[in-house]
Amino acid sequence: MRYPASEKHEIIRIVERSHLHVRQRIVGLALDEPELSPRELAAKFTDTQNYFVSEASVYRLLKAHDLQPRLHRGEGGR
């Protein structure tokens, strides 16, 4: 099924608005628990909110809000 461009843009706006509260809750969780990685945040959000979000989605959201964790290469057990 093909939609005219104006309808496509309206559908996109509706979907983006419907996910706004989810994005706000993820950012809130990241601010409350800054020590968690995007993977850990995604897992905790999925477990506590019963709403699946991927690690990549959390990473992109954190990056957009300038909240992404700084990677310290050379530290750790690898």
FENZI-V279412 format. One record per residue. N is the residue number from 1. SS is DSSP state (2 for helix, 1 for strand, 0 for the rest). BURIAL is 1 if it has 24 or more other ideal C-beta (glycine too) atoms within 12 Angstrom, else 0. D_LAST is the distance of its C-alpha to the last C-alpha in Angstrom with 2 decimals. Layout:
# FENZI-V279412
n:N ss:SS burial:BURIAL d_last:D_LAST
n:N ss:SS burial:BURIAL d_last:D_LAST
This chain:
# FENZI-V279412
n:1 ss:0 burial:0 d_last:49.66
n:2 ss:0 burial:0 d_last:49.71
n:3 ss:0 burial:0 d_last:50.03
n:4 ss:0 burial:0 d_last:51.55
n:5 ss:2 burial:0 d_last:49.19
n:6 ss:2 burial:0 d_last:50.56
n:7 ss:2 burial:0 d_last:49.82
n:8 ss:2 burial:0 d_last:46.26
n:9 ss:2 burial:0 d_last:45.59
n:10 ss:2 burial:0 d_last:47.16
n:11 ss:2 burial:0 d_last:45.06
n:12 ss:2 burial:0 d_last:41.86
n:13 ss:2 burial:0 d_last:43.07
n:14 ss:2 burial:0 d_last:43.84
n:15 ss:2 burial:0 d_last:40.42
n:16 ss:2 burial:0 d_last:38.69
n:17 ss:2 burial:0 d_last:40.94
n:18 ss:2 burial:0 d_last:40.35
n:19 ss:0 burial:0 d_last:36.58
n:20 ss:2 burial:0 d_last:36.99
n:21 ss:2 burial:0 d_last:37.08
n:22 ss:2 burial:1 d_last:33.84
n:23 ss:2 burial:1 d_last:32.11
n:24 ss:2 burial:0 d_last:33.66
n:25 ss:2 burial:1 d_last:32.43
n:26 ss:2 burial:1 d_last:28.81
n:27 ss:2 burial:1 d_last:29.06
n:28 ss:2 burial:0 d_last:30.71
n:29 ss:2 burial:1 d_last:27.95
n:30 ss:2 burial:1 d_last:25.34
n:31 ss:2 burial:0 d_last:27.60
n:32 ss:2 burial:0 d_last:28.11
n:33 ss:0 burial:0 d_last:24.45
n:34 ss:0 burial:0 d_last:22.54
n:35 ss:0 burial:0 d_last:19.40
n:36 ss:0 burial:1 d_last:18.85
n:37 ss:0 burial:0 d_last:16.77
n:38 ss:2 burial:1 d_last:18.91
n:39 ss:2 burial:0 d_last:17.74
n:40 ss:2 burial:0 d_last:18.75
n:41 ss:2 burial:1 d_last:21.90
n:42 ss:2 burial:1 d_last:22.88
n:43 ss:2 burial:0 d_last:22.58
n:44 ss:2 burial:1 d_last:24.50
n:45 ss:2 burial:1 d_last:27.10
n:46 ss:2 burial:0 d_last:27.65
n:47 ss:2 burial:0 d_last:28.05
n:48 ss:2 burial:0 d_last:30.33
n:49 ss:2 burial:0 d_last:32.31
n:50 ss:0 burial:0 d_last:32.68
n:51 ss:0 burial:0 d_last:31.97
n:52 ss:0 burial:0 d_last:29.11
n:53 ss:0 burial:1 d_last:27.04
n:54 ss:0 burial:0 d_last:24.05
n:55 ss:2 burial:0 d_last:20.73
n:56 ss:2 burial:0 d_last:21.83
n:57 ss:2 burial:0 d_last:25.17
n:58 ss:2 burial:1 d_last:23.79
n:59 ss:2 burial:1 d_last:21.57
n:60 ss:2 burial:0 d_last:24.71
n:61 ss:2 burial:1 d_last:26.84
n:62 ss:2 burial:1 d_last:24.69
n:63 ss:2 burial:0 d_last:24.52
n:64 ss:2 burial:0 d_last:28.31
n:65 ss:0 burial:0 d_last:28.84
n:66 ss:0 burial:0 d_last:26.51
n:67 ss:0 burial:1 d_last:24.43
n:68 ss:0 burial:0 d_last:21.05
n:69 ss:0 burial:0 d_last:18.20
n:70 ss:0 burial:0 d_last:16.94
n:71 ss:0 burial:0 d_last:13.33
n:72 ss:0 burial:0 d_last:11.90
n:73 ss:0 burial:0 d_last:9.57
n:74 ss:0 burial:0 d_last:7.99
n:75 ss:0 burial:0 d_last:8.04
n:76 ss:0 burial:0 d_last:5.99
n:77 ss:0 burial:0 d_last:3.79
n:78 ss:0 burial:0 d_last:0.00
